[in-house]
Amino acid sequence: MEETEQGAEKRNWPILAGVLAFLFFTGLVIAYYIVHKPFTPTQALSLGIAFGRLMAVMLLVAVGGGLGQCLLPRIALHPLACLALQAAIGLCLLALGVLAIGVLGGLRPWIGWLAIAGLLIWLRRSVVAWISQWRSLKQAWNQTGRLGKFLAGCIMLILFFTLLSCLSLPLRFDALTYHLVLPRLYLDAGRFYYEPKNMFWGMPQTAEMLYTWMIALAGGPAAATLGWAIGVLTLAGMLGYTFQKFDAHVAWVAPAILVSGYTLASALSWGYVDWLVMLIGVCWLAVLDVWVSDRQTGYLLLAGILAGLAFGTKYTAGILILCGAVAVIYYSRSSLRQILLNLLRYGGAAILAAAPWLVKNLLATGNPLYPFFFPAGAMTPLRLALYQGGEPFGGWQDVFLLPLRSTFIGVEGGPGYSASIGPLIFGLSFCAILGWRLRPAHPKEAIRLAGIIGVAGVLTWMVLGRFSSYLLQSRLYFAFFPELAFLSAAGFASLQHLSMPRLRLGRITSFLIALVLALNTFEVAAATLQQGAFNAWLGLKPEADVLTDNLGWYAPAMQALRQLPPERRAVLLWEPRSLYCLPRCDPDEVLDRWKRGRYPVLGAQPVENDLILSEWRAAGYTHLLYYRLGADFIRRGGGPAYTSEDWQAMEALLKDLRLVQDFGGVYALYTLEP
C-alpha cells in the first residue's frame, strides 16, 4: 500500500512542477507588462471603445441574421447568399421596429440594450444557425486559384482600412447633414417625430432607423461601422450567388468588382445608405433568379418585398421596382393574363413594403413623396423650385455614352456623375454576351436576367439624368450595381475561355483585374492613413485634432457652438453640416436659407433685413454662424441664382451684427441680440 502511494506521489510530482513553472512564467509575463506598458491608459481606452463598438455592431447584425433565418430557414441559394438575404430581411424588419418604438416615444439607450438582449435569447438557435453559414467562406477560399486569393486579399485590406475609418469620427458630408443627424435628433427627443427644419426628413429612413439604434448603443462611429458590416454582408452575398453559377475562380471577381471603384470602396466607411441598397440588390437578384427557375409565387412576392425595402431605404433605389417589372413582363410573356397577375403580385408586395415611409410622409406633410414634386410641409413653392431646378449636366453624349462617360469622367465629389466607379464594372459587363451559345444552361438564365435588369437600369439612368444634374449622379443607382458586377464576372468567364493564336486573353484580363483592385486598395489605404484614422483608433490623436485635420475650421466653429449656454441657439448660413453642433444649431441644409428669408413667397418682392432678423429672433435664435466658403460657392454659381441685390443685402446685414468670434476667415460667429 505504501509503495502504491509513493508511486502516485512520484507520478504527480512532474505535474505539480509543471503547474508551478507555468504559474511562474505567467506571473513573470504579467509583471513585465505592469512595468513595461505597451500602451497608455488613453490608448487602452480608445482601443476598448473601438472594440466595444464593433461588438455592438456584430450583435445587431447577428440578431438581424437570426431573425431572417427564423423567417426564411430554407431557400435554394448558396449559404453565403442565403445569409445575406436573411440578414437583409431581418435588419429591415428591425428598422421598422425601431420606427414603431420611436413613434411610441421609446428611443432610449436602455431600451436598445434590452431589445438586443431579449432578441438574442429568443432567436439564439436561429442566430447560431445563421452564423454557421459563414463556414462556406472557407470552401470558396480553398477552391479558388491565385487570382481569387489575391482578390480576396485586396478585399480584406479594403475592409480593414475602411473599418479603421468607421471607428474614427464621421466626416462625410451627407452623414453630417442628415444620415446621422436625424438619428441624433430622435435620440435627443426620445422619439421619432417630424422635423421641418431638415428637408431630408422626408427621405426613406430604413438605414437611419438602424443608425438610431446603433448610436443609442455605442455612438456615431458605431453607426458608420454598421454600414461597413452591411457592406461585408453584400460582398459575401455577391460571392455566394456568383459561386452558385460559376466556379470559385470566377466567383471572387464579382465582389472584387463592387470595390474596384474608389467611391464604391470608400463608401463602406461613410455612414451612408448605399451599401444597404446594394445588399438588398444582391438578395433581390438571387430571389428573382430562383423565381425564374421554379416560378413559385412566394419567391415573386419576396422579390417584390425586397424591391419595396430598397425604395424604403433610398428613393432612387426604387429603380429595382421598375427593373423587376421589366423582368416579370419578359418571363411572363406567354400570356397577357399572366403578365398582369405577376405584375400585380410583384408590385403589390413592393408597395406594401414601402408603405411605412410613404404613410409617415403623408401623415406629417400631406405628400407621400415629400420633399419632392409639390409643395407640402416645409417645402414651399420657392424651396421646391430651388431644389428641383438644377440644369442637367452635359448633353446628348451623357445619354448615348453614359456607361463610358460615367466611367471616364466620373470623379468622387466632381460635377455630373460625382463618383468614381472604376473601369471594370462596365468594361467587363459588356463581355458577358461572348460565347453565348457555348454556355451551359445553369448560368445562362442568370446572365440573361442580370442583363435585362442591367439594360433597364442603365436606360432609366439615361432618362432621369436629363431632368437634372442631381439625377445623373452614379451613387443614386448603386442598387442595381450588383447586377452589373455579376455580368462583369460573367464577362470575365467568357474571356477566360476565348482562345486566340499566341494571345492569352484570360491571363491578360486576370492581370488587369488584379491591377485595378490593387491600385484601388492602395488609394483607399492612403486616404485612410491621410485621414488619421489609424491614429484616432489607437488613441494617438485627440478627436478634436482629427476633426480639425480633416474638416479645417469647421471643427473649432462647431466646438464654439456646442459651448454656448443651453438657452442659446445658432442659425447657420451656408453651412448644411450640423452633426457636431447639435443641439445648439439649425443647419442651412440645402443652402437656401438666405433666399427663403429674402423671398418668403415665390415671386414676391424681397423683405427688409430687419424683418429677417425679427423672424430669426422670434424662432429662438441668439447667434448666426456665417460660412464664407459656402457663400462663395453659391456666388460662383454652385447653387440657386441670387441677384447682386441679394448679396448686397446680406453684406449689409452682417455689418449691422456684432462679431463674436472669427475662425480663420472661414467662419464668423455673430450675435443676433440687439
KOLKEMAR-397411 format. One record per residue (C-alpha): residue number from 0; residue in one letter; x, y, z. Coordinates in steps of 0.05 Angstrom, whole numbers. Layout:
# KOLKEMAR-397411
<NUM,"a",<X,Y,Z>>
...
***
This chain:
# KOLKEMAR-397411
<0,"m",<0,0,0>>
<1,"e",<56,48,18>>
<2,"e",<92,31,-46>>
<3,"t",<29,49,-86>>
<4,"e",<23,117,-51>>
<5,"q",<96,131,-62>>
<6,"g",<88,114,-136>>
<7,"a",<28,161,-142>>
<8,"e",<69,217,-110>>
<9,"k",<125,205,-159>>
<10,"r",<76,209,-217>>
<11,"n",<42,272,-190>>
<12,"w",<107,309,-177>>
<13,"p",<122,326,-251>>
<14,"i",<51,352,-259>>
<15,"l",<58,396,-198>>
<16,"a",<126,421,-221>>
<17,"g",<96,437,-290>>
<18,"v",<39,476,-259>>
<19,"l",<86,516,-215>>
<20,"a",<132,530,-274>>
<21,"f",<72,553,-315>>
<22,"l",<47,599,-259>>
<23,"f",<117,628,-252>>
<24,"f",<120,641,-328>>
<25,"t",<51,672,-328>>
<26,"g",<66,716,-268>>
<27,"l",<131,740,-299>>
<28,"v",<95,759,-364>>
<29,"i",<42,798,-324>>
<30,"a",<94,832,-281>>
<31,"y",<135,852,-342>>
<32,"y",<77,888,-375>>
<33,"i",<57,921,-310>>
<34,"v",<124,956,-312>>
<35,"h",<135,959,-388>>
<36,"k",<66,984,-410>>
<37,"p",<56,973,-486>>
<38,"f",<4,1029,-488>>
<39,"t",<-20,1086,-446>>
<40,"p",<-87,1086,-409>>
<41,"t",<-114,1133,-462>>
<42,"q",<-95,1085,-517>>
<43,"a",<-124,1026,-479>>
<44,"l",<-189,1064,-470>>
<45,"s",<-191,1082,-544>>
<46,"l",<-179,1010,-565>>
<47,"g",<-231,985,-515>>
<48,"i",<-283,1034,-541>>
<49,"a",<-269,1014,-613>>
<50,"f",<-274,940,-595>>
<51,"g",<-339,953,-557>>
<52,"r",<-369,989,-617>>
<53,"l",<-350,933,-664>>
<54,"m",<-381,882,-617>>
<55,"a",<-445,922,-612>>
<56,"v",<-449,923,-687>>
<57,"m",<-437,848,-691>>
<58,"l",<-492,835,-641>>
<59,"l",<-543,875,-681>>
<60,"v",<-522,842,-746>>
<61,"a",<-527,773,-714>>
<62,"v",<-596,790,-687>>
<63,"g",<-618,812,-757>>
<64,"g",<-589,750,-788>>
<65,"g",<-622,706,-736>>
<66,"l",<-690,739,-747>>
<67,"g",<-683,729,-822>>
<68,"q",<-662,657,-812>>
<69,"c",<-723,646,-769>>
<70,"l",<-769,673,-824>>
<71,"l",<-731,642,-884>>
<72,"p",<-698,579,-858>>
<73,"r",<-695,543,-925>>
<74,"i",<-684,574,-993>>
<75,"a",<-649,547,-1054>>
<76,"l",<-588,591,-1051>>
<77,"h",<-514,584,-1034>>
<78,"p",<-504,592,-958>>
<79,"l",<-468,658,-967>>
<80,"a",<-524,686,-1010>>
<81,"c",<-574,657,-961>>
<82,"l",<-543,690,-900>>
<83,"a",<-541,757,-937>>
<84,"l",<-615,750,-954>>
<85,"q",<-633,732,-883>>
<86,"a",<-593,790,-855>>
<87,"a",<-624,839,-904>>
<88,"i",<-695,818,-887>>
<89,"g",<-680,816,-812>>
<90,"l",<-646,884,-809>>
<91,"c",<-701,918,-849>>
<92,"l",<-753,889,-803>>
<93,"l",<-713,912,-743>>
<94,"a",<-711,982,-774>>
<95,"l",<-787,982,-778>>
<96,"g",<-788,960,-705>>
<97,"v",<-745,1020,-686>>
<98,"l",<-793,1065,-725>>
<99,"a",<-853,1036,-686>>
<100,"i",<-817,1044,-619>>
<101,"g",<-796,1114,-638>>
<102,"v",<-868,1134,-654>>
<103,"l",<-887,1109,-584>>
<104,"g",<-832,1151,-552>>
<105,"g",<-786,1094,-532>>
<106,"l",<-719,1115,-562>>
<107,"r",<-676,1105,-501>>
<108,"p",<-607,1071,-496>>
<109,"w",<-630,1023,-442>>
<110,"i",<-689,1001,-486>>
<111,"g",<-640,989,-543>>
<112,"w",<-596,944,-500>>
<113,"l",<-656,908,-470>>
<114,"a",<-682,895,-540>>
<115,"i",<-615,866,-563>>
<116,"a",<-612,820,-502>>
<117,"g",<-684,797,-510>>
<118,"l",<-677,783,-584>>
<119,"l",<-613,745,-574>>
<120,"i",<-645,700,-523>>
<121,"w",<-708,690,-565>>
<122,"l",<-670,677,-630>>
<123,"r",<-610,641,-601>>
<124,"r",<-618,578,-643>>
<125,"s",<-631,618,-707>>
<126,"v",<-572,663,-693>>
<127,"v",<-526,602,-685>>
<128,"a",<-554,572,-750>>
<129,"w",<-543,637,-786>>
<130,"i",<-472,644,-762>>
<131,"s",<-456,573,-782>>
<132,"q",<-468,590,-855>>
<133,"w",<-405,633,-855>>
<134,"r",<-365,568,-857>>
<135,"s",<-379,566,-932>>
<136,"l",<-329,622,-940>>
<137,"k",<-274,571,-927>>
<138,"q",<-298,530,-986>>
<139,"a",<-297,590,-1032>>
<140,"w",<-226,605,-1009>>
<141,"n",<-199,534,-1015>>
<142,"q",<-227,522,-1085>>
<143,"t",<-202,585,-1118>>
<144,"g",<-134,597,-1150>>
<145,"r",<-81,650,-1145>>
<146,"l",<-124,705,-1175>>
<147,"g",<-182,691,-1128>>
<148,"k",<-136,691,-1067>>
<149,"f",<-103,756,-1090>>
<150,"l",<-172,789,-1100>>
<151,"a",<-195,763,-1032>>
<152,"g",<-132,792,-1000>>
<153,"c",<-145,860,-1032>>
<154,"i",<-218,858,-1009>>
<155,"m",<-195,843,-938>>
<156,"l",<-147,901,-939>>
<157,"i",<-201,948,-964>>
<158,"l",<-247,924,-909>>
<159,"f",<-192,934,-857>>
<160,"f",<-176,1005,-877>>
<161,"t",<-248,1026,-884>>
<162,"l",<-263,995,-816>>
<163,"l",<-209,1040,-786>>
<164,"s",<-244,1100,-817>>
<165,"c",<-311,1077,-789>>
<166,"l",<-283,1072,-719>>
<167,"s",<-256,1143,-724>>
<168,"l",<-304,1202,-727>>
<169,"p",<-358,1211,-781>>
<170,"l",<-332,1261,-832>>
<171,"r",<-372,1254,-896>>
<172,"f",<-419,1309,-919>>
<173,"d",<-487,1273,-921>>
<174,"a",<-472,1238,-855>>
<175,"l",<-461,1306,-823>>
<176,"t",<-522,1334,-857>>
<177,"y",<-576,1281,-845>>
<178,"h",<-557,1207,-844>>
<179,"l",<-530,1213,-773>>
<180,"v",<-562,1280,-755>>
<181,"l",<-634,1255,-757>>
<182,"p",<-618,1196,-710>>
<183,"r",<-585,1244,-662>>
<184,"l",<-646,1289,-662>>
<185,"y",<-692,1229,-649>>
<186,"l",<-649,1205,-591>>
<187,"d",<-646,1275,-561>>
<188,"a",<-722,1278,-563>>
<189,"g",<-731,1205,-543>>
<190,"r",<-779,1194,-600>>
<191,"f",<-789,1195,-675>>
<192,"y",<-821,1260,-698>>
<193,"y",<-830,1306,-759>>
<194,"e",<-771,1353,-765>>
<195,"p",<-790,1410,-812>>
<196,"k",<-721,1443,-804>>
<197,"n",<-687,1388,-843>>
<198,"m",<-717,1376,-911>>
<199,"f",<-684,1307,-915>>
<200,"w",<-731,1282,-861>>
<201,"g",<-777,1264,-919>>
<202,"m",<-728,1213,-947>>
<203,"p",<-740,1139,-932>>
<204,"q",<-703,1122,-867>>
<205,"t",<-693,1047,-861>>
<206,"a",<-618,1056,-853>>
<207,"e",<-627,1116,-807>>
<208,"m",<-670,1075,-760>>
<209,"l",<-615,1024,-754>>
<210,"y",<-565,1080,-743>>
<211,"t",<-610,1108,-689>>
<212,"w",<-605,1041,-653>>
<213,"m",<-530,1038,-660>>
<214,"i",<-518,1110,-637>>
<215,"a",<-561,1095,-576>>
<216,"l",<-517,1034,-561>>
<217,"a",<-448,1059,-578>>
<218,"g",<-445,1127,-611>>
<219,"g",<-438,1155,-681>>
<220,"p",<-377,1114,-703>>
<221,"a",<-416,1051,-687>>
<222,"a",<-470,1073,-737>>
<223,"a",<-417,1081,-791>>
<224,"t",<-388,1013,-772>>
<225,"l",<-457,982,-781>>
<226,"g",<-456,1010,-852>>
<227,"w",<-389,976,-861>>
<228,"a",<-416,909,-834>>
<229,"i",<-474,914,-884>>
<230,"g",<-421,921,-938>>
<231,"v",<-388,857,-914>>
<232,"l",<-455,822,-920>>
<233,"t",<-463,849,-990>>
<234,"l",<-395,823,-1013>>
<235,"a",<-409,755,-981>>
<236,"g",<-477,751,-1016>>
<237,"m",<-446,772,-1082>>
<238,"l",<-392,718,-1075>>
<239,"g",<-442,664,-1056>>
<240,"y",<-491,679,-1112>>
<241,"t",<-436,681,-1165>>
<242,"f",<-404,617,-1136>>
<243,"q",<-471,583,-1146>>
<244,"k",<-470,599,-1220>>
<245,"f",<-395,593,-1236>>
<246,"d",<-333,564,-1203>>
<247,"a",<-295,596,-1146>>
<248,"h",<-244,625,-1195>>
<249,"v",<-298,669,-1226>>
<250,"a",<-338,679,-1162>>
<251,"w",<-285,723,-1128>>
<252,"v",<-287,771,-1187>>
<253,"a",<-358,794,-1171>>
<254,"p",<-346,822,-1101>>
<255,"a",<-279,850,-1126>>
<256,"i",<-317,889,-1179>>
<257,"l",<-361,921,-1126>>
<258,"v",<-300,950,-1091>>
<259,"s",<-258,965,-1153>>
<260,"g",<-280,1038,-1156>>
<261,"y",<-257,1088,-1104>>
<262,"t",<-326,1114,-1088>>
<263,"l",<-355,1044,-1081>>
<264,"a",<-298,1022,-1035>>
<265,"s",<-291,1084,-992>>
<266,"a",<-367,1088,-983>>
<267,"l",<-360,1028,-936>>
<268,"s",<-338,1078,-883>>
<269,"w",<-384,1137,-897>>
<270,"g",<-445,1121,-854>>
<271,"y",<-489,1128,-916>>
<272,"v",<-544,1082,-942>>
<273,"d",<-512,1059,-1008>>
<274,"w",<-486,992,-984>>
<275,"l",<-553,974,-954>>
<276,"v",<-588,985,-1021>>
<277,"m",<-533,943,-1054>>
<278,"l",<-544,888,-1003>>
<279,"i",<-618,888,-1020>>
<280,"g",<-599,890,-1094>>
<281,"v",<-557,826,-1088>>
<282,"c",<-612,790,-1050>>
<283,"w",<-666,815,-1098>>
<284,"l",<-627,787,-1158>>
<285,"a",<-618,720,-1124>>
<286,"v",<-691,713,-1106>>
<287,"l",<-714,735,-1175>>
<288,"d",<-668,682,-1204>>
<289,"v",<-699,628,-1160>>
<290,"w",<-768,651,-1183>>
<291,"v",<-747,647,-1256>>
<292,"s",<-724,576,-1244>>
<293,"d",<-785,547,-1209>>
<294,"r",<-839,602,-1216>>
<295,"q",<-864,595,-1145>>
<296,"t",<-907,655,-1127>>
<297,"g",<-875,661,-1058>>
<298,"y",<-808,679,-1089>>
<299,"l",<-840,732,-1134>>
<300,"l",<-874,763,-1073>>
<301,"l",<-807,761,-1035>>
<302,"a",<-773,796,-1094>>
<303,"g",<-827,850,-1092>>
<304,"i",<-817,859,-1017>>
<305,"l",<-742,867,-1027>>
<306,"a",<-754,919,-1082>>
<307,"g",<-801,957,-1035>>
<308,"l",<-749,954,-979>>
<309,"a",<-698,983,-1026>>
<310,"f",<-746,1041,-1041>>
<311,"g",<-755,1047,-965>>
<312,"t",<-680,1058,-959>>
<313,"k",<-669,1107,-1016>>
<314,"y",<-719,1136,-1064>>
<315,"t",<-676,1124,-1126>>
<316,"a",<-666,1051,-1104>>
<317,"g",<-738,1044,-1126>>
<318,"i",<-706,1031,-1194>>
<319,"l",<-708,958,-1172>>
<320,"i",<-784,960,-1174>>
<321,"l",<-782,984,-1247>>
<322,"c",<-727,937,-1269>>
<323,"g",<-762,879,-1234>>
<324,"a",<-826,896,-1270>>
<325,"v",<-789,892,-1337>>
<326,"a",<-762,824,-1318>>
<327,"v",<-830,800,-1295>>
<328,"i",<-860,821,-1362>>
<329,"y",<-806,785,-1401>>
<330,"y",<-812,719,-1363>>
<331,"s",<-889,722,-1362>>
<332,"r",<-896,739,-1436>>
<333,"s",<-933,675,-1453>>
<334,"s",<-1000,709,-1438>>
<335,"l",<-1026,777,-1421>>
<336,"r",<-1064,749,-1362>>
<337,"q",<-1001,721,-1332>>
<338,"i",<-964,787,-1342>>
<339,"l",<-1018,826,-1306>>
<340,"l",<-1025,775,-1250>>
<341,"n",<-950,772,-1236>>
<342,"l",<-942,847,-1240>>
<343,"l",<-999,854,-1190>>
<344,"r",<-965,806,-1142>>
<345,"y",<-896,836,-1150>>
<346,"g",<-919,909,-1149>>
<347,"g",<-968,898,-1092>>
<348,"a",<-913,867,-1048>>
<349,"a",<-866,924,-1065>>
<350,"i",<-918,978,-1047>>
<351,"l",<-934,942,-982>>
<352,"a",<-860,940,-962>>
<353,"a",<-850,1014,-980>>
<354,"a",<-916,1037,-948>>
<355,"p",<-890,1056,-878>>
<356,"w",<-846,1111,-906>>
<357,"l",<-900,1136,-954>>
<358,"v",<-951,1137,-897>>
<359,"k",<-905,1174,-849>>
<360,"n",<-895,1229,-901>>
<361,"l",<-969,1231,-918>>
<362,"l",<-989,1239,-845>>
<363,"a",<-936,1292,-829>>
<364,"t",<-939,1334,-893>>
<365,"g",<-995,1310,-938>>
<366,"n",<-944,1290,-991>>
<367,"p",<-925,1215,-991>>
<368,"l",<-863,1231,-1033>>
<369,"y",<-841,1292,-991>>
<370,"p",<-800,1334,-1004>>
<371,"f",<-810,1325,-1079>>
<372,"f",<-860,1343,-1135>>
<373,"f",<-908,1391,-1100>>
<374,"p",<-907,1440,-1041>>
<375,"a",<-921,1408,-973>>
<376,"g",<-895,1414,-902>>
<377,"a",<-833,1459,-901>>
<378,"m",<-825,1454,-976>>
<379,"t",<-855,1520,-1001>>
<380,"p",<-862,1533,-1076>>
<381,"l",<-797,1574,-1072>>
<382,"r",<-758,1518,-1039>>
<383,"l",<-786,1467,-1087>>
<384,"a",<-765,1509,-1147>>
<385,"l",<-695,1519,-1118>>
<386,"y",<-684,1446,-1101>>
<387,"q",<-711,1415,-1164>>
<388,"g",<-689,1468,-1213>>
<389,"g",<-617,1447,-1228>>
<390,"e",<-598,1444,-1301>>
<391,"p",<-578,1376,-1330>>
<392,"f",<-504,1362,-1335>>
<393,"g",<-472,1351,-1403>>
<394,"g",<-511,1338,-1467>>
<395,"w",<-530,1283,-1516>>
<396,"q",<-466,1244,-1501>>
<397,"d",<-490,1234,-1429>>
<398,"v",<-548,1195,-1457>>
<399,"f",<-518,1151,-1511>>
<400,"l",<-449,1144,-1479>>
<401,"l",<-469,1142,-1406>>
<402,"p",<-431,1078,-1388>>
<403,"l",<-367,1106,-1417>>
<404,"r",<-377,1177,-1391>>
<405,"s",<-395,1154,-1320>>
<406,"t",<-331,1112,-1320>>
<407,"f",<-282,1162,-1350>>
<408,"i",<-305,1230,-1323>>
<409,"g",<-339,1206,-1260>>
<410,"v",<-296,1231,-1202>>
<411,"e",<-314,1228,-1129>>
<412,"g",<-343,1295,-1110>>
<413,"g",<-336,1322,-1181>>
<414,"p",<-390,1351,-1226>>
<415,"g",<-440,1308,-1262>>
<416,"y",<-432,1235,-1243>>
<417,"s",<-397,1253,-1177>>
<418,"a",<-370,1183,-1165>>
<419,"s",<-310,1141,-1185>>
<420,"i",<-338,1072,-1202>>
<421,"g",<-275,1043,-1233>>
<422,"p",<-264,1015,-1303>>
<423,"l",<-285,943,-1291>>
<424,"i",<-359,947,-1278>>
<425,"f",<-377,970,-1348>>
<426,"g",<-312,947,-1381>>
<427,"l",<-327,873,-1367>>
<428,"s",<-403,872,-1364>>
<429,"f",<-408,881,-1440>>
<430,"c",<-366,819,-1449>>
<431,"a",<-419,774,-1416>>
<432,"i",<-451,761,-1484>>
<433,"l",<-387,729,-1512>>
<434,"g",<-392,655,-1526>>
<435,"w",<-466,655,-1511>>
<436,"r",<-483,592,-1550>>
<437,"l",<-429,552,-1514>>
<438,"r",<-450,570,-1444>>
<439,"p",<-483,517,-1400>>
<440,"a",<-556,528,-1383>>
<441,"h",<-542,537,-1309>>
<442,"p",<-510,606,-1311>>
<443,"k",<-542,625,-1378>>
<444,"e",<-610,644,-1350>>
<445,"a",<-579,682,-1292>>
<446,"i",<-538,722,-1342>>
<447,"r",<-600,737,-1383>>
<448,"l",<-637,760,-1321>>
<449,"a",<-580,805,-1298>>
<450,"g",<-574,831,-1370>>
<451,"i",<-647,851,-1372>>
<452,"i",<-641,886,-1305>>
<453,"g",<-575,920,-1325>>
<454,"v",<-602,946,-1391>>
<455,"a",<-667,970,-1358>>
<456,"g",<-627,1004,-1302>>
<457,"v",<-579,1040,-1349>>
<458,"l",<-636,1063,-1394>>
<459,"t",<-673,1091,-1334>>
<460,"w",<-609,1126,-1311>>
<461,"m",<-601,1157,-1380>>
<462,"v",<-672,1185,-1380>>
<463,"l",<-672,1211,-1308>>
<464,"g",<-604,1243,-1317>>
<465,"r",<-633,1291,-1368>>
<466,"f",<-681,1321,-1317>>
<467,"s",<-628,1350,-1270>>
<468,"s",<-554,1344,-1255>>
<469,"y",<-571,1313,-1188>>
<470,"l",<-606,1254,-1221>>
<471,"l",<-544,1238,-1262>>
<472,"q",<-502,1220,-1202>>
<473,"s",<-478,1148,-1205>>
<474,"r",<-488,1138,-1130>>
<475,"l",<-563,1144,-1137>>
<476,"y",<-564,1080,-1178>>
<477,"f",<-519,1034,-1137>>
<478,"a",<-579,990,-1123>>
<479,"f",<-571,953,-1190>>
<480,"f",<-495,954,-1190>>
<481,"p",<-493,882,-1161>>
<482,"e",<-527,860,-1226>>
<483,"l",<-473,895,-1266>>
<484,"a",<-420,863,-1222>>
<485,"f",<-449,794,-1237>>
<486,"l",<-449,810,-1311>>
<487,"s",<-376,831,-1304>>
<488,"a",<-359,765,-1272>>
<489,"a",<-395,730,-1330>>
<490,"g",<-355,773,-1378>>
<491,"f",<-290,752,-1344>>
<492,"a",<-311,679,-1351>>
<493,"s",<-324,690,-1425>>
<494,"l",<-255,719,-1436>>
<495,"q",<-223,662,-1398>>
<496,"h",<-250,613,-1449>>
<497,"l",<-236,656,-1510>>
<498,"s",<-175,628,-1546>>
<499,"m",<-134,666,-1597>>
<500,"p",<-68,647,-1630>>
<501,"r",<-9,668,-1587>>
<502,"l",<-53,712,-1543>>
<503,"r",<-76,691,-1473>>
<504,"l",<-135,738,-1464>>
<505,"g",<-155,704,-1399>>
<506,"r",<-88,718,-1366>>
<507,"i",<-85,789,-1391>>
<508,"t",<-156,801,-1364>>
<509,"s",<-137,770,-1297>>
<510,"f",<-76,815,-1293>>
<511,"l",<-117,877,-1308>>
<512,"i",<-170,860,-1256>>
<513,"a",<-115,847,-1204>>
<514,"l",<-81,913,-1223>>
<515,"v",<-144,954,-1217>>
<516,"l",<-162,925,-1149>>
<517,"a",<-91,932,-1124>>
<518,"l",<-89,1006,-1144>>
<519,"n",<-156,1019,-1112>>
<520,"t",<-134,984,-1048>>
<521,"f",<-73,1029,-1046>>
<522,"e",<-117,1091,-1057>>
<523,"v",<-165,1071,-1002>>
<524,"a",<-107,1056,-954>>
<525,"a",<-72,1122,-970>>
<526,"a",<-137,1161,-958>>
<527,"t",<-148,1125,-892>>
<528,"l",<-78,1140,-867>>
<529,"q",<-82,1212,-891>>
<530,"q",<-147,1220,-854>>
<531,"g",<-111,1199,-790>>
<532,"a",<-160,1143,-776>>
<533,"f",<-104,1097,-751>>
<534,"n",<-80,1148,-700>>
<535,"a",<-152,1161,-678>>
<536,"w",<-165,1087,-670>>
<537,"l",<-102,1078,-628>>
<538,"g",<-117,1140,-586>>
<539,"l",<-54,1174,-611>>
<540,"k",<-91,1237,-630>>
<541,"p",<-149,1273,-596>>
<542,"e",<-216,1273,-632>>
<543,"a",<-215,1349,-638>>
<544,"d",<-149,1346,-675>>
<545,"v",<-176,1292,-722>>
<546,"l",<-236,1335,-739>>
<547,"t",<-192,1396,-750>>
<548,"d",<-143,1358,-794>>
<549,"n",<-200,1334,-839>>
<550,"l",<-252,1389,-836>>
<551,"g",<-209,1451,-823>>
<552,"w",<-242,1510,-788>>
<553,"y",<-308,1473,-786>>
<554,"a",<-285,1436,-723>>
<555,"p",<-269,1496,-678>>
<556,"a",<-332,1532,-704>>
<557,"m",<-375,1473,-683>>
<558,"q",<-339,1468,-616>>
<559,"a",<-355,1542,-603>>
<560,"l",<-429,1528,-617>>
<561,"r",<-430,1468,-571>>
<562,"q",<-402,1511,-516>>
<563,"l",<-459,1561,-520>>
<564,"p",<-504,1563,-458>>
<565,"p",<-565,1516,-461>>
<566,"e",<-613,1572,-475>>
<567,"r",<-573,1596,-535>>
<568,"r",<-582,1571,-606>>
<569,"a",<-549,1589,-672>>
<570,"v",<-577,1593,-742>>
<571,"l",<-527,1570,-795>>
<572,"l",<-520,1607,-860>>
<573,"w",<-490,1570,-920>>
<574,"e",<-470,1511,-875>>
<575,"p",<-512,1447,-881>>
<576,"r",<-470,1402,-835>>
<577,"s",<-498,1404,-764>>
<578,"l",<-478,1337,-732>>
<579,"y",<-424,1367,-688>>
<580,"c",<-463,1428,-663>>
<581,"l",<-527,1393,-643>>
<582,"p",<-570,1413,-605>>
<583,"r",<-545,1485,-607>>
<584,"c",<-556,1497,-681>>
<585,"d",<-603,1492,-741>>
<586,"p",<-570,1480,-809>>
<587,"d",<-577,1511,-877>>
<588,"e",<-588,1441,-904>>
<589,"v",<-594,1458,-979>>
<590,"l",<-561,1527,-977>>
<591,"d",<-625,1566,-989>>
<592,"r",<-638,1598,-921>>
<593,"w",<-620,1668,-944>>
<594,"k",<-663,1662,-1006>>
<595,"r",<-722,1638,-964>>
<596,"g",<-711,1695,-915>>
<597,"r",<-709,1747,-970>>
<598,"y",<-767,1719,-1010>>
<599,"p",<-819,1685,-964>>
<600,"v",<-866,1677,-1024>>
<601,"l",<-845,1656,-1094>>
<602,"g",<-844,1717,-1140>>
<603,"a",<-853,1767,-1084>>
<604,"q",<-811,1829,-1071>>
<605,"p",<-752,1820,-1023>>
<606,"v",<-764,1837,-950>>
<607,"e",<-721,1883,-908>>
<608,"n",<-664,1856,-864>>
<609,"d",<-698,1879,-801>>
<610,"l",<-757,1833,-815>>
<611,"i",<-709,1774,-828>>
<612,"l",<-674,1787,-762>>
<613,"s",<-740,1793,-726>>
<614,"e",<-763,1725,-752>>
<615,"w",<-698,1692,-732>>
<616,"r",<-702,1721,-662>>
<617,"a",<-774,1700,-656>>
<618,"a",<-754,1629,-674>>
<619,"g",<-707,1629,-614>>
<620,"y",<-641,1641,-649>>
<621,"t",<-590,1682,-610>>
<622,"h",<-529,1673,-656>>
<623,"l",<-513,1668,-730>>
<624,"l",<-456,1626,-757>>
<625,"y",<-436,1650,-826>>
<626,"y",<-396,1603,-872>>
<627,"r",<-358,1646,-922>>
<628,"l",<-335,1589,-967>>
<629,"g",<-407,1564,-973>>
<630,"a",<-430,1634,-993>>
<631,"d",<-373,1639,-1044>>
<632,"f",<-393,1571,-1073>>
<633,"i",<-464,1595,-1085>>
<634,"r",<-439,1663,-1111>>
<635,"r",<-396,1627,-1163>>
<636,"g",<-458,1592,-1190>>
<637,"g",<-457,1528,-1149>>
<638,"g",<-530,1535,-1126>>
<639,"p",<-594,1575,-1134>>
<640,"a",<-585,1641,-1172>>
<641,"y",<-580,1703,-1129>>
<642,"t",<-582,1775,-1152>>
<643,"s",<-529,1825,-1136>>
<644,"e",<-580,1860,-1091>>
<645,"d",<-587,1796,-1051>>
<646,"w",<-513,1794,-1037>>
<647,"q",<-510,1867,-1020>>
<648,"a",<-568,1858,-971>>
<649,"m",<-532,1800,-938>>
<650,"e",<-467,1841,-930>>
<651,"a",<-508,1898,-901>>
<652,"l",<-540,1851,-851>>
<653,"l",<-472,1825,-828>>
<654,"k",<-446,1895,-818>>
<655,"d",<-504,1910,-771>>
<656,"l",<-488,1849,-727>>
<657,"r",<-435,1845,-673>>
<658,"l",<-379,1796,-688>>
<659,"v",<-367,1748,-630>>
<660,"q",<-311,1705,-660>>
<661,"d",<-276,1695,-726>>
<662,"f",<-250,1626,-747>>
<663,"g",<-192,1636,-796>>
<664,"g",<-233,1679,-842>>
<665,"v",<-275,1618,-860>>
<666,"y",<-330,1621,-807>>
<667,"a",<-356,1681,-769>>
<668,"l",<-400,1677,-707>>
<669,"y",<-446,1736,-696>>
<670,"t",<-495,1751,-640>>
<671,"l",<-567,1766,-661>>
<672,"e",<-583,1802,-596>>
<673,"p",<-598,1876,-609>>
***
